[in-house]
Amino acid sequence: MSIRWFAAAADLRVIPHRWHLGPVYDRLTAPEHPEPGDSARALRELRAERDNLAAVIHAAEHHGYDDLVWQLCEAMWSLHLRLGFHAQWIETHLRGVEAARRGAEEFGDRRAVGRMLVQLAFAYMGVGDADRAEEALEAAIVADAECGHLRGRATALEALGLLRLKLWRHDEARLGFEEAQRVLGGIREGDDGRRDVPRATALLEHHIGRALTQEGAFPAALAKLNDALVRFRTLPGGADTYNEGRVYMSLGETHLRAGDPELALVCLDKAVETMTAEGADLQLADALEQRAEGHRLAGHPAEAAEDLRAAAARYEKQEDAVGAERVRERLAALAG
């Protein structure tokens, strides 16, 4: 088995619903009825090989195999999205961007440029570098527009909206998500990316719900989030359990902001359960941190401290220094 085949097959087991560009994915089929815990096992397999994957990217770049560089980066998406390791993520994906650009100048897949820029932008978001993330996403939007790749452009607009959410620019974020919806509406039957439209729509409904939460429009936000939850459960290719967990996190946040910590805890318990089963340690840390806030507001200081300690341990395990420091500060404040 080649390293490219291994990485893509494992990535597909972790996130079977995502759209792909690497041709090896066309020869792979996601398990129709995966065994319980298979996604988490695949993620552990990718984690065990992450340094080898990075080494192959370096070697492929050195020997001029640009297609292999960006295709391995694409296959490392689930590894980095769910586990972090941001320094390695940035280092490999800077190479992936340049490899995709060199290929686009010749006979390579021009769509790969936008794909690599979006993945790199998420790494920058993870370390709090909003300026570089925004620069990468704006370049991705241009690259996808130039090659007429509507699905890629919708993804780049979605990611830019997520960056704006992180910066509390919720009005701009919501407008960006709505623009991404309009781009998706231009993908017709038989077009590239058509099969992914139902999942992409569910993702955007989720993000719009999050933006409405930031705006304080809680009833409208809850309506959007519950709609997204139903959409993820009823996707044509099977339920997207991971993103159901993400929606539960957003529902928890909305209930917290609306002043109902007990209902928030019900949702956050589901989020913690889901992320634990998925092996998504970075998102599990986020969910634990959110649940700690629910416990604090509900008057459960011991449970809040326990969740914060568990979150700190997971941030440290995934080499997320920003998250670990933030949680340690919250623990100190709780103790004080």
URVENTA-V769264 format. One record per pair of residues at least 12 apart in sequence whose C-alpha atoms are under 8 Angstrom apart, sorted by the first residue. I is the first residue (numbers start at 1). J is the second residue. If there is no record, write none. Layout:
i: [I & I]
j: [J & J]
This chain:
i: [3 & 4 & 4 & 4 & 4 & 4 & 5 & 7 & 7 & 7 & 7 & 8 & 8 & 8 & 8 & 8 & 9 & 9 & 10 & 10 & 10 & 10 & 11 & 11 & 11 & 11 & 11 & 11 & 11 & 11 & 12 & 12 & 13 & 13 & 13 & 13 & 13 & 14 & 14 & 14 & 14 & 14 & 14 & 15 & 15 & 16 & 17 & 17 & 17 & 17 & 18 & 19 & 19 & 20 & 21 & 21 & 21 & 22 & 22 & 37 & 37 & 39 & 39 & 40 & 40 & 40 & 40 & 41 & 43 & 43 & 43 & 46 & 46 & 47 & 53 & 54 & 54 & 57 & 57 & 57 & 57 & 57 & 58 & 61 & 61 & 66 & 66 & 66 & 66 & 66 & 67 & 67 & 67 & 67 & 69 & 69 & 69 & 70 & 70 & 70 & 70 & 70 & 70 & 70 & 70 & 73 & 73 & 73 & 73 & 74 & 74 & 74 & 77 & 81 & 82 & 82 & 82 & 82 & 82 & 83 & 83 & 83 & 83 & 84 & 84 & 84 & 84 & 84 & 85 & 85 & 85 & 86 & 86 & 86 & 86 & 86 & 86 & 89 & 89 & 90 & 90 & 90 & 93 & 93 & 93 & 94 & 96 & 97 & 97 & 97 & 100 & 100 & 100 & 101 & 110 & 111 & 111 & 111 & 111 & 111 & 113 & 113 & 113 & 114 & 114 & 114 & 114 & 114 & 114 & 114 & 114 & 115 & 115 & 117 & 117 & 117 & 117 & 118 & 118 & 118 & 118 & 118 & 118 & 120 & 120 & 121 & 121 & 121 & 121 & 122 & 125 & 127 & 127 & 130 & 133 & 134 & 134 & 137 & 137 & 137 & 137 & 138 & 138 & 140 & 140 & 141 & 141 & 141 & 149 & 150 & 150 & 150 & 150 & 150 & 151 & 151 & 151 & 151 & 151 & 153 & 153 & 154 & 154 & 154 & 154 & 154 & 155 & 157 & 157 & 157 & 157 & 158 & 158 & 158 & 158 & 160 & 160 & 161 & 161 & 161 & 161 & 161 & 162 & 165 & 168 & 170 & 170 & 170 & 170 & 171 & 171 & 173 & 174 & 174 & 174 & 174 & 177 & 177 & 177 & 178 & 178 & 180 & 181 & 181 & 184 & 184 & 198 & 198 & 198 & 199 & 199 & 199 & 202 & 202 & 202 & 202 & 202 & 203 & 205 & 205 & 205 & 205 & 206 & 206 & 206 & 206 & 206 & 208 & 208 & 209 & 209 & 209 & 209 & 209 & 210 & 210 & 210 & 213 & 213 & 216 & 218 & 218 & 221 & 222 & 222 & 225 & 225 & 225 & 228 & 229 & 229 & 232 & 241 & 242 & 242 & 242 & 245 & 245 & 245 & 245 & 245 & 246 & 247 & 248 & 248 & 248 & 248 & 249 & 249 & 249 & 249 & 249 & 251 & 251 & 251 & 252 & 252 & 252 & 252 & 252 & 252 & 253 & 256 & 261 & 261 & 261 & 261 & 262 & 262 & 264 & 264 & 265 & 265 & 265 & 268 & 268 & 268 & 268 & 269 & 271 & 271 & 272 & 272 & 272 & 281 & 281 & 281 & 282 & 282 & 282 & 284 & 284 & 285 & 285 & 285 & 285 & 285 & 286 & 288 & 288 & 288 & 288 & 289 & 289 & 289 & 289 & 291 & 291 & 292 & 292 & 292 & 292 & 292 & 301 & 305 & 305 & 308 & 308 & 308 & 308 & 309 & 309 & 309 & 311 & 311 & 312 & 312 & 312 & 312]
j: [53 & 24 & 68 & 71 & 72 & 75 & 24 & 46 & 72 & 75 & 76 & 24 & 25 & 72 & 75 & 76 & 25 & 28 & 42 & 43 & 45 & 46 & 42 & 43 & 46 & 75 & 76 & 77 & 78 & 79 & 25 & 30 & 30 & 31 & 38 & 39 & 42 & 38 & 39 & 40 & 42 & 43 & 78 & 39 & 78 & 30 & 196 & 199 & 237 & 240 & 196 & 193 & 196 & 74 & 71 & 111 & 112 & 71 & 74 & 277 & 278 & 278 & 279 & 277 & 278 & 279 & 280 & 279 & 78 & 79 & 279 & 76 & 79 & 79 & 72 & 88 & 92 & 69 & 72 & 73 & 92 & 95 & 92 & 95 & 99 & 96 & 99 & 100 & 102 & 103 & 99 & 100 & 103 & 108 & 95 & 96 & 99 & 93 & 95 & 96 & 97 & 99 & 100 & 112 & 116 & 92 & 93 & 96 & 116 & 115 & 116 & 119 & 119 & 282 & 279 & 280 & 281 & 282 & 283 & 280 & 281 & 282 & 318 & 126 & 282 & 318 & 319 & 320 & 318 & 319 & 320 & 123 & 124 & 126 & 127 & 319 & 320 & 120 & 123 & 120 & 123 & 124 & 116 & 119 & 120 & 120 & 116 & 113 & 116 & 117 & 112 & 113 & 116 & 113 & 147 & 143 & 144 & 147 & 149 & 152 & 140 & 143 & 144 & 139 & 140 & 141 & 143 & 144 & 152 & 153 & 156 & 140 & 152 & 136 & 137 & 139 & 140 & 136 & 137 & 140 & 155 & 156 & 159 & 133 & 136 & 133 & 134 & 136 & 137 & 159 & 163 & 320 & 322 & 163 & 163 & 160 & 163 & 156 & 157 & 159 & 160 & 156 & 160 & 153 & 156 & 153 & 156 & 157 & 192 & 183 & 184 & 186 & 187 & 193 & 183 & 184 & 187 & 192 & 193 & 180 & 183 & 179 & 180 & 181 & 183 & 184 & 180 & 176 & 177 & 179 & 180 & 176 & 177 & 180 & 204 & 173 & 176 & 173 & 174 & 175 & 176 & 177 & 207 & 211 & 214 & 211 & 212 & 214 & 215 & 211 & 215 & 211 & 207 & 208 & 211 & 212 & 204 & 207 & 208 & 204 & 208 & 204 & 201 & 204 & 197 & 201 & 231 & 235 & 236 & 231 & 232 & 235 & 227 & 228 & 229 & 231 & 232 & 228 & 224 & 225 & 227 & 228 & 224 & 225 & 228 & 229 & 247 & 221 & 224 & 221 & 222 & 223 & 224 & 225 & 225 & 250 & 254 & 254 & 257 & 257 & 254 & 258 & 254 & 251 & 254 & 247 & 250 & 251 & 247 & 244 & 247 & 244 & 274 & 274 & 275 & 278 & 270 & 271 & 272 & 274 & 275 & 271 & 271 & 267 & 268 & 270 & 271 & 267 & 268 & 271 & 287 & 290 & 264 & 267 & 268 & 264 & 265 & 266 & 267 & 268 & 290 & 290 & 294 & 294 & 295 & 297 & 298 & 294 & 298 & 291 & 294 & 291 & 294 & 295 & 287 & 288 & 290 & 291 & 291 & 284 & 287 & 284 & 287 & 288 & 314 & 315 & 318 & 314 & 315 & 318 & 311 & 314 & 310 & 311 & 312 & 314 & 315 & 311 & 307 & 308 & 310 & 311 & 307 & 308 & 311 & 327 & 304 & 307 & 304 & 305 & 306 & 307 & 308 & 334 & 331 & 334 & 327 & 328 & 330 & 331 & 327 & 328 & 331 & 324 & 327 & 324 & 325 & 327 & 328]
